[in-house]
Amino acid sequence: MQIKITLQKKQREAIKASESYPIVFFGGAKGGGKSYCIRARQTLRRLKYPKTKGLIVRKTYPELLSNHIRMFFVEYPMVKAWYNKAEKTIYWPNGSTTEFSYLQNTDDVYTYQGREYDDIDVDEVTQHEYEVIKILRSSLRTTNPAIKPRMFLTGNPGGIGHAEIKRIFVDRDFTPDENGHDYHFVQAFVRDNRALLDADPEYEERLKDLPIALRKAYLEGDWNIFTGQAFGEFSRHKHVMKPIIPSVTFAHYLSMDWGYSEKSMFAGYLHAVIKMKTEDGQNFQRVITYKEWAGNQKTPHEWAAIIYNDCITLGIKPTKAYGDPAMFNTQTDGSKAISKLMLDKWKDLHTNDLWTPFVRGNNNRIARVATVHNWLSLASDKLPYWMITESCPYLIKTLPQLIYDENRIDDINTDSNDHGYDSCGYFLTQLKFISVKAGPFSHAKKAEVFRMKYNSDNQEIAFSPEEFSKQYDK
């Protein structure tokens, strides 16, 4: 069976790499020939390895239909006779199959658990949360010794999955459970796609006319640009530290954003405030967010009990709890406000005494954005004013994914996953932010000794501010 496939240099490089690496990402600028590369790779793999199964994924069915199914018929006309419309599957003459699927929501991916594919190709991968890729990868397996299962990804800068794709493939910043040798990145540029530029010579010029952020992302394939990203300064290297429990000698605060339904989320956090001093006498405060409660479909009484019991176990008594202003409103059925229900539960658990005051958070959304920017900036010791421990995975995952609202450019898009951000923002806007002058930070010999307790051995140990900076990987 002969099918003519014409590949350009970068496309050949990406397809060749997919024979050697478990996951290849072919991405960058728009117009780099990425979608064609997916179809060519699927065709080559299915014809080379009889009786194997491939899967091509896009975000929506219209995108899948226009960008892949119909284009298959244009590029390889004989394929149309092998396509089963009802099953959205190509049945190749040698017994192989290529299935087409769309995953509009993250939860849709769970329908693929238990299925088996020799190849999975995800087009425009940054439109998905990275959880989708992890779950799909679990479906990569084969009983055919002739083929090695492979995943092939394409995409542009931007989108909900931008931060994780950039971390893994561009920055090559791997978590302990990720094998860096599994991942390979091939950068795509529009200039690599001569077929497009020969057919449409003005395409590159149109990209040059875009606003600077879009131009850098779509023309130059700049992964440091995330179009619309609210907190581009956030970095796992800078802002995330190892799990610790700050000493009870610091002031500790709770913050909460309310959510109950499957589509919503409750996000609660414990924060410690450390008073810092530079050698030249400047005072500032550092916040460590070190405990997270995130989930849904729990009542106010249930969350109140969980938070109280965890704090008692940690030996922490929060000074105040800052909450979502909506938690202080009488509920639509006329029942008590959520904050009152939680306070009642805390009183029951704390032998009828007030455990911690519950304070209405600041609902000024514009001020919240500006405040979080301030706290994410670096103090004169080159460390952020606000640091987050690895014990807060939901916050670490969602904070860099937040985008600005197109209609209110100084506010966060409320359709994004903003519950962790809102929760922390209710607290940070109530805490005075004190900026210190930039410049070298020299720790004095009489620097205050802090006490922190490591989760790993549950021992409280003392260390100086200088040693503190070594507790996380910059």
C-alpha positions in Angstrom: 0.0 0.0 0.0 1.6 3.3 -1.1 0.6 6.7 0.3 2.7 9.7 -0.7 3.7 11.8 2.4 5.7 14.9 2.0 7.5 16.1 5.1 9.5 19.3 5.8 12.6 19.3 7.9 11.1 20.1 11.3 8.3 17.6 10.7 10.8 14.9 9.9 12.7 15.8 13.0 9.6 15.6 15.2 8.4 12.3 13.8 11.9 10.7 14.0 12.1 11.8 17.6 8.8 10.1 18.4 10.4 6.8 17.6 13.0 7.4 20.3 11.2 9.3 23.1 8.0 8.2 24.9 6.6 11.8 24.7 7.5 14.3 22.0 6.1 17.9 22.0 6.2 19.6 18.6 5.2 23.2 19.4 5.7 26.9 19.3 4.6 29.4 16.7 1.4 29.2 14.7 1.6 27.9 11.2 4.5 25.5 11.9 2.8 22.6 10.2 2.0 20.8 13.5 -1.4 19.4 12.6 -0.2 18.0 9.3 2.6 16.4 11.2 0.2 14.6 13.4 -1.8 13.2 10.5 1.5 12.1 8.7 2.8 10.4 11.8 -0.4 8.5 12.4 -0.5 7.4 8.8 3.2 6.2 8.9 2.8 4.4 12.2 -0.4 2.7 11.3 0.9 1.5 8.0 4.3 0.4 9.4 2.8 -1.5 12.3 -0.2 -3.7 11.3 -3.0 -4.3 13.8 -2.1 -1.3 16.0 -4.3 1.4 17.4 -3.9 5.1 17.3 -5.9 8.0 18.8 -6.0 11.7 17.7 -7.5 14.2 20.3 -8.7 17.8 20.0 -10.6 20.0 22.3 -13.9 20.1 20.4 -15.6 18.0 17.7 -15.8 20.9 15.2 -12.0 21.4 15.6 -11.5 17.7 15.1 -13.7 17.6 12.0 -12.2 20.6 10.3 -8.6 20.2 11.3 -8.1 16.5 11.0 -10.9 14.3 9.7 -11.7 16.4 6.6 -8.0 17.1 6.0 -7.2 13.4 6.1 -9.6 13.0 3.1 -7.9 15.9 1.2 -4.3 14.8 1.8 -5.0 11.0 1.5 -8.2 10.6 -0.6 -8.2 6.8 -0.3 -8.6 7.1 3.5 -12.2 8.3 3.0 -13.2 4.8 1.9 -11.8 3.3 5.1 -13.4 5.8 7.5 -16.4 4.8 9.7 -18.3 8.0 10.4 -20.4 6.6 13.3 -17.3 5.3 15.1 -15.1 8.3 14.1 -12.4 5.7 13.2 -10.2 4.9 10.2 -9.9 1.2 9.6 -6.7 0.8 7.7 -6.5 -2.2 5.3 -3.7 -3.9 7.4 -5.9 -4.1 10.5 -4.7 -0.9 12.2 -7.1 1.8 13.4 -7.0 5.5 14.0 -9.7 6.8 16.3 -10.7 10.5 16.6 -11.9 11.9 19.9 -12.6 15.3 21.5 -12.2 16.2 25.2 -14.1 19.4 25.9 -13.9 19.0 29.7 -11.1 17.6 31.8 -13.5 15.0 33.3 -14.1 13.6 29.8 -10.7 12.0 29.8 -11.7 9.5 32.5 -13.7 7.6 29.9 -10.4 6.5 28.4 -9.2 4.7 31.6 -8.9 1.0 30.7 -8.6 1.5 27.0 -5.4 0.6 25.1 -3.6 2.5 22.3 -0.2 2.2 20.7 -0.1 5.9 19.8 -1.9 8.9 21.3 -1.6 12.3 19.5 -3.0 15.4 21.2 -3.3 18.5 19.0 -3.3 21.9 20.7 -2.4 20.3 24.0 -2.2 23.7 25.8 -6.0 23.9 25.6 -6.1 21.1 28.2 -5.1 20.8 31.9 -2.0 18.7 32.1 -4.0 16.1 34.1 -5.5 15.1 30.8 -2.1 14.1 29.4 -1.2 12.1 32.5 -4.4 10.1 32.3 -4.2 9.5 28.6 -0.7 8.3 29.0 -1.9 5.5 31.2 -3.8 4.2 28.2 -0.5 3.8 26.2 0.3 0.1 26.2 0.7 -2.7 23.7 0.9 -6.5 23.4 2.8 -6.1 20.1 6.6 -6.4 20.6 7.3 -4.7 17.3 6.1 -1.3 18.4 6.9 1.0 21.3 3.8 3.0 22.5 4.3 6.7 22.0 2.6 10.1 22.7 2.9 13.0 20.4 1.8 16.5 21.4 1.4 19.8 19.5 0.5 23.3 20.7 1.2 27.0 20.9 2.1 29.2 23.9 -1.0 30.2 25.9 -4.0 28.3 27.2 -4.8 26.5 30.4 -2.0 24.0 30.0 0.7 26.5 29.1 2.5 26.6 32.5 3.0 22.8 32.8 3.9 22.3 29.1 6.5 25.1 29.5 7.8 23.6 32.7 8.4 20.2 31.3 9.4 20.6 27.7 10.8 24.1 27.5 12.3 24.7 31.0 12.9 20.9 31.6 12.0 21.4 35.2 10.9 17.9 36.4 9.2 16.7 39.5 10.6 13.7 41.3 8.1 11.3 39.6 9.0 12.5 36.1 11.8 11.0 34.1 13.4 13.8 32.1 14.7 11.3 29.5 11.0 10.6 28.5 10.3 14.1 27.2 11.6 15.7 24.0 10.8 19.2 22.6 11.0 20.2 18.9 10.5 24.0 18.5 8.2 25.0 15.6 8.4 28.2 13.7 6.2 29.5 10.8 9.3 29.9 8.7 9.8 26.1 8.9 6.6 25.6 7.0 7.4 26.6 3.4 4.3 24.9 2.1 2.2 27.4 4.0 4.3 30.5 3.2 4.5 29.6 -0.5 0.7 29.2 -0.6 0.0 32.3 1.6 3.1 34.7 1.4 1.3 37.3 3.6 0.7 35.0 6.5 3.9 35.8 8.3 3.3 39.6 7.8 -0.2 39.2 9.4 1.5 37.6 12.5 4.0 40.5 12.6 1.0 43.0 12.9 -0.3 41.3 16.0 0.0 43.1 19.5 3.5 42.4 21.0 2.4 39.6 23.3 0.6 37.7 20.6 3.4 38.4 18.1 6.0 36.9 20.5 3.8 33.9 21.2 2.5 33.1 17.7 5.3 34.3 15.4 8.4 33.8 17.6 7.0 30.9 19.6 8.1 32.7 22.8 7.2 30.4 25.8 7.9 33.2 28.3 4.8 34.9 26.9 1.4 33.6 28.1 -1.3 35.7 26.4 -3.6 37.1 29.1 -1.7 35.4 32.0 -2.4 37.3 35.2 0.6 36.3 37.3 3.5 35.7 34.9 6.0 36.4 37.6 5.0 33.2 39.5 7.6 30.5 39.3 7.9 27.1 41.0 11.6 27.8 41.4 11.1 31.1 43.1 7.9 30.8 45.0 7.6 27.1 46.0 9.5 25.6 48.9 9.7 22.3 50.7 6.9 21.3 53.1 7.4 22.9 56.5 5.2 23.8 59.5 6.1 27.2 60.8 6.5 27.5 64.6 3.6 28.6 66.8 5.7 31.7 67.7 4.6 33.3 64.4 1.2 34.7 63.7 -0.9 32.2 61.8 -4.0 33.0 59.7 -6.8 31.0 58.0 -8.3 32.0 54.6 -11.2 30.4 52.8 -13.1 30.6 49.5 -16.4 28.8 49.6 -17.6 26.2 47.0 -19.7 23.1 47.3 -20.9 21.8 43.9 -19.0 19.5 41.5 -18.3 22.5 39.3 -17.0 24.6 42.2 -14.3 24.2 44.8 -13.7 25.0 48.5 -10.2 26.3 49.0 -8.8 26.9 52.5 -5.2 27.8 53.6 -3.0 28.3 56.6 -0.5 31.1 56.4 2.3 32.1 58.7 3.6 35.7 58.9 7.3 36.1 59.7 8.7 39.5 60.6 12.0 40.0 58.8 14.8 42.6 59.1 17.6 43.4 56.8 21.1 44.2 58.1 20.6 47.9 57.4 17.4 47.9 59.6 14.6 47.6 57.0 11.6 45.7 58.3 9.3 43.6 56.1 7.0 40.6 56.4 7.2 37.3 54.7 4.2 35.0 54.3 4.4 31.3 54.1 1.3 29.5 52.9 1.9 25.9 54.2 -1.4 24.0 54.6 -4.2 23.5 52.0 -7.8 22.1 52.1 -9.3 21.8 48.7 -12.3 19.9 47.5 -16.1 20.0 47.1 -19.4 18.5 48.3 -18.7 19.0 52.0 -20.9 21.0 54.3 -19.8 24.0 56.4 -19.8 21.7 59.5 -17.6 19.1 57.8 -15.0 21.6 56.6 -15.0 23.4 60.0 -14.3 20.0 61.8 -11.6 19.1 59.3 -9.8 22.4 59.6 -10.1 22.5 63.4 -8.8 19.0 63.9 -5.9 19.6 61.5 -4.9 22.8 63.3 -5.1 21.1 66.7 -2.9 18.3 65.4 -0.4 20.9 64.1 -0.5 22.8 67.3 -1.6 25.9 65.5 -4.3 28.4 66.8 -5.0 30.9 64.0 -5.2 34.5 64.9 -8.1 35.1 62.5 -9.9 33.4 59.7 -10.6 35.5 56.5 -13.4 34.3 54.4 -15.2 34.8 51.1 -17.7 37.7 51.7 -20.5 35.4 50.4 -19.9 33.1 53.3 -21.3 35.9 55.6 -24.6 36.2 53.8 -27.8 34.5 54.9 -28.3 31.5 52.5 -31.0 31.6 49.8 -33.2 29.2 51.8 -33.1 31.6 54.8 -30.7 29.4 56.8 -27.7 30.7 58.7 -24.7 32.1 56.9 -21.9 29.6 56.1 -19.5 31.6 58.4 -22.0 31.3 61.3 -22.3 27.6 60.8 -18.6 27.1 60.8 -18.2 29.3 63.9 -20.9 27.2 65.7 -19.0 24.0 64.9 -15.7 25.4 66.1 -17.5 26.5 69.3 -18.8 23.0 69.8 -15.4 21.5 69.2 -13.6 24.0 71.4 -15.7 23.5 74.6 -18.0 26.4 73.9 -15.2 28.9 73.6 -14.4 31.1 70.6 -11.6 29.3 68.7 -10.7 31.9 66.1 -12.6 35.0 64.9 -14.1 34.8 61.4 -13.6 38.0 59.4 -15.2 39.0 56.1 -12.5 39.2 53.3 -12.0 42.2 51.2 -14.2 41.9 48.1 -12.3 44.6 46.1 -11.3 42.4 43.1 -9.0 45.0 41.5 -7.2 45.6 44.8 -6.8 41.9 45.2 -4.9 41.5 41.9 -2.6 44.4 42.7 -1.9 43.1 46.2 -1.1 39.6 45.0 1.4 41.1 42.4 3.1 42.9 45.3 3.4 39.7 47.5 4.8 37.7 44.5 7.6 40.2 44.0 11.1 39.7 45.5 12.4 41.2 48.7 16.0 42.4 49.0 17.2 38.9 50.0 16.1 37.8 46.5 13.3 35.7 47.9 9.6 36.4 47.4 7.6 38.1 50.0 5.0 35.3 49.6 6.2 31.7 49.5 4.1 28.5 49.1 5.0 25.0 50.2 4.6 21.9 48.1 1.8 20.9 50.5 -0.5 23.3 48.5 -0.7 21.5 45.1 -4.0 23.0 44.1 -2.8 26.6 44.6 0.5 25.9 42.9 -1.3 24.4 39.9 -4.0 27.0 39.4 -2.2 30.3 40.3 -0.1 30.4 37.1 -3.2 29.4 35.0 -5.2 32.5 35.9 -6.0 34.9 33.0 -7.2 38.5 32.9 -10.9 39.3 32.2 -11.2 40.6 28.6 -13.9 43.1 29.7 -12.2 44.2 33.0 -8.5 44.1 32.1 -7.4 44.7 35.7 -9.5 41.8 37.1 -9.2 38.0 36.9 -11.4 36.0 34.6 -14.0 34.4 37.0 -14.4 31.5 34.6 -10.9 30.4 35.4 -10.0 28.2 38.4 -9.6 31.1 40.8 -10.7 29.6 44.2 -7.2 29.2 45.6 -6.2 32.7 44.5 -9.4 34.2 45.9 -8.9 32.4 49.2 -5.3 33.7 49.7 -6.3 37.1 48.3 -8.8 37.6 51.1 -6.0 37.3 53.6 -3.2 39.1 51.7 -5.3 42.2 51.1 -5.8 42.5 54.9 -2.0 42.2 55.7 0.1 45.3 55.3 2.6 44.9 52.5 5.9 46.6 53.3 8.4 46.9 50.4 12.1 47.1 51.1 14.7 48.7 49.0 16.4 46.6 46.3 20.0 45.7 46.7 22.3 43.2 48.3 20.9 41.5 51.4 23.6 40.7 54.0 22.5 38.7 57.0 23.7 40.1 60.3 25.5 37.9 62.8 22.8 38.6 65.2 20.0 37.7 62.8 16.9 36.5 64.4 16.7 32.7 64.7 13.5 31.2 63.4 12.0 28.0 64.4 10.5 25.7 61.7 9.2 22.2 62.0 9.8 19.7 59.1 7.0 17.4 58.2 9.5 14.6 57.4 10.7 14.0 61.0 8.3 16.2 62.9 11.1 17.9 64.7 11.3 21.6 65.3 14.7 23.0 64.5 16.2 26.5 64.5 17.9 28.2 61.6 18.8 31.7 60.6 17.3 33.7 57.7 20.3 32.8 55.6 19.7 29.1 56.2 16.0 29.7 55.5 16.9 30.5 51.9 18.4 27.1 51.5 15.1 25.3 52.3 13.8 25.5 48.8 15.2 25.0 45.3 15.6 28.3 43.5 
